[in-house]
Amino acid sequence: AQQDPSGVFKMLPPLGLLPRGESALIAVRFKPTEKQQYRRTLSLVLNNDDSAPLQIQLQGAGCLSAITMSNAERLFCPTTCVGATTRAKMTLTNPSRLPLYFEWDIPEKSAAVLAVTPQSGCLRGHEVAACVWTFAPTAERQYLVKVPCLVSAAVDDSPEGASHEIVKQVLTVSGVGDKGEIRAEPEHLSFGTVLVGATVRKSLTLLNSSSVDLHYALAFEQEDG
């Protein structure tokens, strides 16, 4: 048998002697070089007789270790108050039939601002997974962070679990940290003179004039006189 000139398919051993009544095991290796379908016809010639070779059809598909990210590899986090957190969701899709492993590599300088769940995982063929990002701004400014996603494919029957080349894809995460502002209406609330033991109720309105959600807590400072 002749070897594949392109080197995509390879047989070991390519030739040999098969004694009467015995069998031989031939290993056929497939190593695609492009993302495409491959088809070859393997001709097995017996005793140098080219007139009637035994033909075996070989086929395989080459694919790339790449994951499809939603929204064109961009993630927009809502404007968030400094000291608070918000969440944004995105999806990862494995467009191939092979399992792909992924791991987010958040830059160290942005680790206090961004977090993601899950941090890593495995996507089976054509599987879709959701990733939830947490945005916690520490300053009043605009954030733009490029987060690498390390993607690789591993074949179960590869020698000693050897992995393929790691591909780095980049997700661009943007968000704005803002400081909120709350106003009280009225700013001065007077109850006047009230009979001891009686109850008087008045309303106090809090107005959030900023672009972010604000958590508030009310506390008393006693100034009886």
FENDAVEN-V534405 format. One record per residue. PSI is psi as a letter, one per 40 degrees, with the letter a starting at -180 (NA if undefined). Layout:
psi-><PSI	PSI>
//
This chain:
psi-><h	i	i	h	d	e	e	d	i	h	i	h	i	e	i	a	h	h	i	h	e	i	i	i	h	h	h	h	h	h	g	i	e	i	g	i	i	h	h	i	h	h	h	h	h	h	f	f	h	e	d	g	i	h	h	h	h	h	i	i	h	h	i	i	g	i	i	h	i	i	f	f	f	i	h	h	i	i	h	i	h	h	e	i	i	i	i	i	i	i	i	h	h	h	e	i	e	i	h	h	h	i	h	h	g	h	i	d	e	e	d	e	d	i	i	i	h	i	d	i	a	h	h	i	h	f	i	h	i	i	h	h	h	h	h	g	i	e	i	g	i	h	h	h	h	h	h	i	h	h	h	i	i	h	h	d	e	i	h	f	f	i	i	a	i	h	h	h	i	h	h	h	h	i	i	h	h	i	h	i	h	h	i	h	h	i	e	h	h	h	e	a	h	h	h	h	e	i	h	h	h	i	i	h	h	h	h	h	e	a	e	i	i	h	h	i	h	h	i	i	h	h	f	i	NA>
//
